[in-house]
Amino acid sequence: MRKFALVFACLPALAAADIHYTLAPNTRSKSIAVSISPDTPGAAEIFRIPAWCPGFYSIKNYQAKIYDVVATTSDGTALAVQKVDSRSWRVVNPNKKQITFRYMVLGDDPGLGFFAVNVRDDKVFVNGPAAFMYVDGKVTEPTRLTLKLGQQKWDVATGLSKNEEGAYVANGYDEFIDNPIQLGTMARRSFSIGESAFEVVFASPDNQYRPNLDKQAEMIKKVSAPAVALFGGLPVKRFVFIFHLAVGDFSGGLEHRASTVMSVPNSATADIATLVAHEFFHTWNVKQLRPKVLGPFDYTQPVRTGNLWFAEGVTDYYAQLMTYRGYVGDASWLEDVF
């Protein structure tokens, strides 16, 4: 993050027990509707919202935006939902029937959204930890997400991959929530570096894009190529840069597993090359190489590490180097290093 300033073969094979999510925007209430259906429900299931967001490990009050929590069986029978603590709900399911756990999330995150959810008439941003609860004890199960957009012909941008049925899939909860989703009106650009595919999307409140988007995409490619060359390839199938051309309560960028989100001013003169290089370098440093405490995650407890000097400091160094190698920065900063 940078602030702006033995799989074993078994016969017969056992099918993975998926956790199926759905998401439906409700622009009228400026909210999103979320449902969760475990393939193999127990007699009681606990659903939890994370206490913090990967990449920004301070405690967040995501539970304050959740309302209208209900649970039903597959035949529509209502199940008892009990509050366990401020971030957890228990569903009592004595007959172990298939269940669906539903709730709403208020989308009032400032700007175009960054740490949480933002819902507007023509666009929605979803940061996974703020929207998707997990089933206690089932964070390693594969996940599927179905977007229910109704009659809205909205564009979709996310680092998540699609399966043959059109659902977005992930190998567990950690991967699932670390891929934010941008919906609705946006401008898109794309490029490739070797065999690696990249997308760049821009969203603005008034759908006016004051930067030259073609030149911005060209700059992003230039500062990304040296990092790809340094590590010998991209560790994900596809990478997505999401730009919010509006600043809410945070200006800068946040790294994610196969994407990054950057909130910057909607200005033709914004100098964001170093910010782009920094967030992209996190694709390796932090997302692939990281302090032990930063994974696997315990989403119920604060995360503390004394290794930010490496996670952020080394990333900042290489961000400068990548802009120089990409021919979009000068080498004057080297005088302060050597």
Secondary structure by P-SEA (a helix, b strand, c coil): ccccccccccccccccccbbbbbbbcccccbbbbbbbbcccccbbbbbcccccccccccccccccccccccccccbbbbbbbbccccbbbbbbccccbbbbbbccccccccccccbbbbcccbbbbcccccccccccccccbbbbbbcccccccccccccccccccccccccccccccbbbbbccccccccccccbbbbbbbbccccccccaaaaaaaaaaaaaaaaaaaaccccccbbbbbbcccccccccccccccbbbbbbccccccccaaaaaaaaaaccccccccccccccccccbbbbbcccccccaaaaaaaaaaaaaacccccccccccc
